[in-house]
């Protein structure tokens, strides 16, 4: 009879330890995750026109991580490759793809009407947003992001970086054309979990 209370006590202690370890593990999994990615001195808020000719501001996708690039629909190589990478990143993210907003800003508004731009980016993924505007408005945004843009009639050239933007609208990483899909996905996922400023 004397062993029964001790046995019950041991069971209670083990159960308490299991619960404590479980709670500690749960708390550890719920902790804020910081990406370690620097905040780059590029970017900022802007407003351009979407496929419906309606204003689209960067803050309209607040709460989402964003991938942004500059390009144009007549681009023979870099832009299709960039949009194909967008699609691959979205596919690799699976359900988390809804937490990523992919954006291409056209630097060739004379030829890239909202309708043409929408048809072009949608070919790669309906989740990609194509933006356009006046040459002056696009030049302002390009300067904000440190992008090289040159448009002389049909002679168009531009830098080919992808900008990884966090949920607070800050540029956290520049990817060149050598950056792999896996690297982009990994860092985008971390930014999806990173606590927001002032939230």
Residue pairs with C-beta under 8 A, 6 or more apart in sequence:
32 193
32 194
32 195
33 190
33 193
33 194
33 195
34 194
34 195
35 166
35 172
35 187
35 190
35 191
35 194
37 164
37 166
37 172
37 173
37 187
37 190
37 191
38 172
39 170
39 171
39 172
40 170
40 171
40 172
40 173
40 174
42 144
42 145
42 146
42 163
42 171
42 174
43 144
43 145
43 163
43 165
43 169
43 170
43 171
44 58
44 144
44 169
45 57
45 58
45 59
45 169
46 57
46 58
46 137
46 140
46 141
46 144
47 55
47 56
47 57
47 58
48 55
48 56
48 105
48 131
48 132
48 133
48 137
48 138
48 141
49 55
49 56
49 114
49 131
49 132
49 133
50 56
50 114
50 118
50 129
50 130
50 131
51 114
51 115
51 117
51 118
51 129
51 130
52 114
53 114
56 129
56 131
58 66
58 165
58 169
59 169
61 101
61 103
62 167
62 168
62 169
63 167
63 196
64 99
64 100
64 101
64 167
65 99
65 100
65 101
65 164
65 165
65 166
65 167
65 188
65 191
65 192
66 100
66 101
66 102
66 103
66 163
66 164
66 165
67 86
67 89
67 100
67 101
67 102
67 103
67 162
67 163
67 164
67 165
67 184
67 188
68 102
68 103
68 104
68 105
68 145
68 162
68 163
68 165
69 79
69 82
69 103
69 104
69 105
69 160
69 161
69 162
69 163
70 104
70 105
70 106
70 107
70 142
70 145
70 147
70 149
70 158
70 159
71 78
71 79
71 82
71 83
71 104
71 105
71 106
71 107
71 158
72 79
72 106
72 107
72 108
72 111
72 112
72 156
72 158
73 79
73 106
73 108
73 111
73 112
73 116
73 117
73 120
74 108
74 111
74 154
74 156
75 156
78 160
78 177
79 104
80 124
81 177
82 104
82 160
82 162
82 177
83 104
83 121
83 124
83 125
83 128
84 124
85 162
85 181
85 184
86 102
86 104
86 124
86 125
86 128
87 124
87 125
87 128
88 181
89 97
89 100
89 102
89 181
89 184
89 185
89 188
90 97
90 100
90 102
90 125
90 127
91 97
92 181
92 182
92 185
93 99
93 100
93 185
93 188
93 189
96 189
96 192
97 127
99 192
100 127
100 188
100 192
101 127
101 129
102 125
102 127
102 128
102 129
103 128
103 129
103 130
103 131
104 117
104 121
104 128
104 129
104 130
104 131
105 131
105 132
105 138
105 141
105 142
106 112
106 117
106 130
106 131
106 132
106 138
107 138
107 142
107 149
107 151
107 156
107 158
108 151
108 156
109 132
109 133
109 134
109 135
109 138
110 135
110 151
111 154
112 120
112 130
112 132
113 132
114 130
114 132
117 130
117 131
117 132
118 130
120 130
121 128
121 129
121 130
122 128
132 138
133 141
135 151
138 149
139 149
142 148
142 149
142 158
145 163
145 171
147 158
147 159
147 161
148 157
148 158
148 159
149 157
149 158
149 159
150 156
150 157
150 158
160 176
160 177
161 174
161 175
161 176
162 174
162 175
162 179
162 184
163 171
163 173
163 174
163 175
164 171
164 172
164 173
164 174
164 175
164 184
164 187
164 188
164 191
165 171
165 172
166 172
166 191
166 194
167 191
167 192
167 194
167 196
168 196
168 197
172 187
172 191
173 187
175 183
175 184
